[in-house]
Amino acid sequence: MILDSLCPTYSLPTLDKSVDLPADIEREIFEATARNFPGTAVKLAGLCKRTQYWMEWIIYETVALDHPAARTAAFLRTIDARPSEFFSQRIKKLYLSYTVTLDEAERILPICTSLTQLTCWVQGLSGQRRGWLLPYLSPASTACLTRLSVKLDMLTGSNTFLSFSDEIFQSLTHLEIVSPPPVNTGMSIDWTALTALPNLKHLIIGNLFPWDHFYLLPIIRRLLDSSATLEVLVILTKDPQMLEALQCQEFIDPRLVILPRFNWPLDLPTYWKNIYMGELDVWEPSAQHAKKQRLEWKEEMRLSPVFHE
């Protein structure tokens, strides 16, 4: 099991052999225990073959590969030892960080055909194999995909056209555009179609820098003005010039959240550990921040003299 090293030690209850529960109820109890006490699934899987089968659905539901490299190597060995159907049925959330190589990603992605969430930050060599991710995002393999975090050059090459009206984006409720392309990269992007995505509720863009990304400011404003579904728009930046531009009157909106880094408010080791353990929804901190802003906005409006006129 690839998660053994992260599993805390728990004292498991002694099973009373005189209790004979129906299998479906017994499974519900084990699954509820595993989900309410993250890290126990691996221990429960060791009790017997039946609990191993049940727990593997939880253990492999989320696969997060970051430091150390040994974790990815162990997972690749597991891939070699199991039929691809095992993973295609179980893996729903896949995180491939910058530490995963392109060759490793191309071994992992073909078996993950039932994903609901994909975070893919894999980097090829500079300028090489742009658009490499697109073949793995066919309509058949992304039928359930609602959350996606990628760099746009993974989906298109230089001197090619990318439109957010493409089919891959239509079912997304959550989208993160990682390190948007700077100006003059040769990539042609139809940003206007982003405002028309029918299901998009939560969008993250970043990191942003003024020398590369001032061109995105009108696009951000257009999203806030025109998107009928958007509930949270997160901009990742800590550059003073970009912060000054985003904090001016033009961008005051309770849905706009400005954060300094993707792992806010956690440090990186805690961030990845919480993902491994199934304790973190990476979209939740910014959603809670936006919710707090909306409440503050409503309170300010309620107390405003203009509101009472």
Secondary structure, DSSP 8 states (H G I E B T S, - for coil): -TTGGG----------TT----HHHHHHHHHHHHHHSTT-HHHHHTS-HHHHHHHHHHHTTEEEE-S-HHHHHHHHHHHHHS-HHHHHHH--EEEE-TTS-HHHHHHHGGG--S-SEEEE----STT-STTTTGGG--TTTTTT--EEEE-GGGTS-TT-EEETTSHHHHT-SEEEEES---TTSS-EEEGGGGGG-SS--EEEEE---HHHHGGGHHHHHHHHHH-SS--EEEEE---HHHHHHHTSGGG--TTEEEESSTTTTS-HHHHHHHHHTT---TTHHHHHHHHHHHHHHHHHHHH-HHHH-
